[in-house]
């Protein structure tokens, strides 16, 4: 009887969507807020940085980040002419690899993968830059189903190809598409069949590069999906559109998901456009009215991510300034330029981890609203090209992806 109970418990852990404390199963984490639940981490670093535990160099070239679930690490990268998903153990050894369609290899548009695999129980989902969406067995890597949504929906490729990751909502897998018929779709996560289509606003159909963002608003679970020129908010259960907010820079490149808190929405986009704050109100018919409260040009985060800590949003600008901006008012707390380039960021245990896009510099940054404070920095030992993957801290380890390399550092405190 005891053995039967133990077997049942083990099976349940691998077949349901249980999220453990040391798991980071989706891009920007289970809440989509880019904030780790880790505690007890180092508060500063020695001159040469935290201890390097291992480096993996078999993951192919790409800009994908990592997800961590059930004691395994997942990422994606190019292997010749194939887009690959990799499963790695906690010591940096490859467990399996599986192909997800042809690779994006055009030199002029930054070849390599973009999206980060999503883990949900016994399933791993991946979307390639060319629109191939597939589900894999998390233990074996065997492909369960695969579809190319761009082809099926006759969707035009964005200039820099698809850059989003998928998200799971209950039994559904939500993916961006960007066609006249569907800006995004919800698929049955076990079969890949289409369940819902989220219709775009006419003439605003091209997909953005941002990962779909989910939040609860006055009793309604909503999906915020960016097109190249708008932010569309839907009832995630019915696909009913609740509001459409014009949101367009001069390159029609939206790559940063919004941040929602207590009826307020924060948006940022690159190429000089900046950031805006909105107050959301629910109408009698269930739709939403979005009232713009402020706009500032300096905080134009391109695709490196932003994070809300306290009442301020932190991140870097398109041209490499590092900033703190008040979430409610848009007031700039400070502007700094510690290395003169933009950086991808992540928050854990009171500090921000930042990886620069060009110089392979890693900075530990204190989220102080009035001045820039760095409490550690080092340079990765090997790097090639630009680094656009967002850092992840989970289980006392810092994961940094740079081109074909994945680094794992020990950042547990004493």
N, C-alpha and C positions, 0 to 999 in steps of 0.2 A: 504493500500500500504506500509506504514512504517513497519507494523508488518510482512508483507511478506518479505520485504528486510532484516529485522533483523533475521528472521528464516533462510533465504538463507545464510546469513553471518555466523551464528553459524554452519550450516551444512558444509559449506566450510572449516571452521577451523578444523573440525574433519575428513574430508574426503579427504584432500589433504596433501601434504608433506610440509606444512608451518612449518618452524622452528622459534620459538619465542626466544627472548633474554634469557629467563629463562629456556630453554630446553637443554637437553643433551641426545639426542635420541638414541645414538649408542655408543658402547665402544670406548673410546678415542675421542669422540666428532665428530661433522659433518665433520671436516677436517681431522680426523684421526691423529691429532698432539698432543693429550693429553693436550691441552691448553684451559682453560676456558676463556670465554669472560667477566666474571665478573670483575667489578671494585668497588672501594670504600670499600675494605675489610680491616680487622684489619692488621696492620703492625707488631704487636707483640702480644703475649698472656700473660695473668696473669699466675702465678705459677701453678695453677690448671687447666689451659687450658681455651678455650672459653666455653661459656655457653652451657650446654647440653639441647637441646630442647625436645628430646624424644629418647627412645630406643625401638626397635621392636625385639621380641624374638620368633616370630611364623614363620620365613621364612625358617626353615629347615637348615640342615648343608650344607655348600658349600663354594666355593671360588669365586662365581660370584660377580661382582660389581653391580652398579645400573645405570639405565637410568631414565631420568626425561623428561616428555613431557605432555603438556596440563594439568598441575596441578596434575599429578599423577607420582608415582614412581614405577619402575618395577625391580624385581630381581628374582633369582631362587635359589632353594635349595632342598635337599632331604627330603621327608616326608615318612619315613619307606622305602618301596620298590618302591616308585614312585619318578620320577623327576618332580618337581613342578615349575610353574611360578606364582609369586605373584604380585598383583597390590595393591598399598598402597596409601592412601591419604597423604596430606602434613602435617598432624598431627600424622602420624605414625600408622593409623588404617587400617586394611585390608579391601579392597573393594571386591576383588575376588581372587581365586586361581584356577589353572587348571593344570591337569597332562599332562606331555609330555613324556609318555612312562616310562619304568622301570628305576629305579635309578641305578647309579654305586655305589656299596656298598662293593667292595672288600677292606678289611682292609689294605692289603699290598701296595695298590696303591692309597692311600689317597681318601677314599670315599667322594662323594659330587659332586655338580655341578661345572662346570668351566666357561662356556660361560655366557655372559651377554645378556639379552633380547634386541632386537632392535625394536624401535618404528618408524613407518612410517604412519603418518596420523591416520587412524582408524584401523591399523593393528599392532600387536605385534608378533615378530618372535623369536623363541628360538631353539637352537640346544643342545641336551643333550650329555653327555659324550659318550653315546653308539650310537650316530649318528641319533637320532630321530629329524627331523626338522619339526616344526609345526608353523602354523599361527593362531593367536587368535584375536577375536574382542577386541579392546582396551578398550571398555566401559563395556562389559559384561563378557569377558573371554571365551566366547564360541569358541570352536575350529572350524576353517574354513577348514583347510586341514592339513594333516600330512603324512610324508614319512620317512622311514629309509634308508638314502642314503648308509650307510655302507653295509647294507644287499643287496640292489638292485644292487650295483656296485661291490659286492664281495670284498670289501676293507678290508684289515687287520687293526685291531685296533692298534694304536700306544701304546707303553708300558704304558704310563700314561693316555691313553684314550683321546678323543677329548677335546681340550682346547680353541678352537677359538670361536669367536662370528660371527654372520652373518653381512653382510653389504648390503645396498640397493643402487642400481645404476639405476635411472630411474624406469622402470617397472620391473626390475630384482632384485632378491634376490641372492646374491653370497655366496656360502657355500664351505668349503673345503670338499674333499672326500678322495683322496689318494688311487687310484686304477690304474691299468695299462691302463684303459680307460679314466680316468679323475682325474687330481689332484684337480680340483675345477669345480663347475658347476654354471651356472646362471639359476635360476628358474623364471617362471612367478610368481610374488609375490602374485597375487590374486588367482591363481589356483594351484600353486605348480608344474606345468608341466615344464619339462626340456626344456630350450631354447638353451643353449650353453654348450659345454663341453670343458674345457681347458685341453689339453692333456699334460701329463708329459713328461719329458725327459726319454727315456728308462733306466731302472734300477735305476731310482730316483723317485719312484712313491709314497712312503709312505708319508702321510700327516704330516706336522709339527703341532705345537700347536698354531701358530700365527694367528691372525685375518688378513684376506686379506686387502691389503693396496692399495688405489687408488690415482693416481695423474695425472696431465697433463704434457706431455712432448712434446714440439715442435709441438703443434697442435693435438696431439693424446692423448686420454684418455686411460690410461694404468692401468692394474691390476698387482700388485706385489704379488705373492703367494709363500710362502715358502714350499718346501718339507722338508723331514728330512735331506737332503744332498745338496740341491740347492736352489737358488732363481730364480724363473721363472717369466718373465715379458711378458705380453700379451697385445694385443689390446683388450680392454674390449668389444668393439662392435662386433668384428668378431671372437674372441678367437684365432687369429693368434699369434703364439709365436714369440716374437721379440728378446729375448736374454735369455740365461740360464747361471747363474753364480754359479760355485761350491761354496758350503757353508756348511761346515760340521765340527762339533766338535767330540771329541772322544766318545760321547754318542749318536750321531745323534739326538740331541734334539735341534731344532730351535723353539724358542718361542717368539722372539722379532721382531716385524715388523720393516722394514727399515724406514729411514727418508730421504725424497727427498727435495732438494732446488736448484734451478738455475743450473740444469745440473749435480749436484753432489748427490751421494747416500751414506748414512752412514749405516753400518751394525754392529750389535753386537750380540754375542752368548756366552753361558756359558761354564762351564767345562774347563776353562783355555785357550780356543781358542782366545778370544779377539774381537777386532773390526777392520774393514777395511773401507777405503774410496775409492769410484769409481767416475770417470768422465764418463758420458754417452754422446754418439754422435749418431746422427741419420744418417743412411746410405741412399743411393739413393733409395733402394728398400723398405724403411720404417722400416727395422730392426734396431737394436741398437747394437752398440759396447760399451762394458763396459771395461774401462781401470782402473786397480787397481793402486791407487796412494800411498797407505801406509797400513801398518798393525801394530797393537800393541796388545800384549798379555794381559796387565793388565786389560783392560776394558772389562771384560767378563760378561756382564749382562745376567742373566739366564732367567727370565721371569717377572721381576719386573717393566719393562718399562723404557724408556729413553725419554728425552725431549730436544729439541733444543731451546735455548734462546740466542739471539744474534748470536755470532759465535761459541758458545760452546754447547756441548751435556753434559747433567748432568744425573747421575744415580748411581746405586750401583753395585758392582762387585759380582761375585758368592760367594766369601769368606767374604764379608761384608765391603769392602772399599767403600768410597763415593768419586766420582771423577768428575772432569770437563775435557773434552777433546775437542780440537779444531776440529770443523766440517770439515775443509778443509785440515788440515795438520796431524791430529792425535796427535799433541803435547799435553802432559798431563799438564793441568794447576795446578792441585794439587791432592793429595791423602790424605784423612782423614779417621779416624775410630772412629766416635763419640760414637757408641754403640756396635761395633763389630759384626754387623749382617746386612744382606741385607734388603732393604726396597722397597716397591712399592711406586711410586711417581705420582704426578700430579701438573700441573702449573696453577696458577691463580693470576692475578693482581701483577705481579712482584716477586712472591714468589713460592717456591716449597713446597708442602705438602707431607710428607713421613710417611708411616705406616710400622713399622718394622715387620718382618715375625715371630719372636719368642717371643718377650717381650712385645708386645702390646704398644710399645712406639710410640708416634706421634710427629714428629718434623717439625717445620716451618723453612725452609732453604732458605737463600738468594743466588740466582744464581750469585755469584761472580766468575769470571774465574780464580782467583789466590789464593783464600783462602776460606776455609769452614767457613761459618758464620751462626750460628743458632740464631733465634730470638724468639724461643718458643718451649716448649716441655711439654708433659704430658703423662700419662699412662691411657689407657682405663680402666674403672672400672671393667668390666668383660670380660674375653677372654678365649678361649678354643682352644688349638692346634695352628696351623700355620695360619697366615693371609697373603693371597696372592691376595686378591681383591685390585684393584687400587682405591685410593681415588678419589672422585669427589667433586668439588666445583661449585655450580650453584645456582643462586637466593639468594646469600648471605648465603648459608648453606653448611656445610661440611658433606659429607656422608662417613662413614667408615664402611665397612663390616668386621666382624671378626667371622668366623665360623657360628654359628646360630644367631648371633646378628647383627643388623643394628643400627648404631648410627647416629643421626643428631645433629650437633652443629651450633650455630649461630656465623658466622664469619664476619658479616657486621661491617663496621667501624662506628665510632661515627658520 
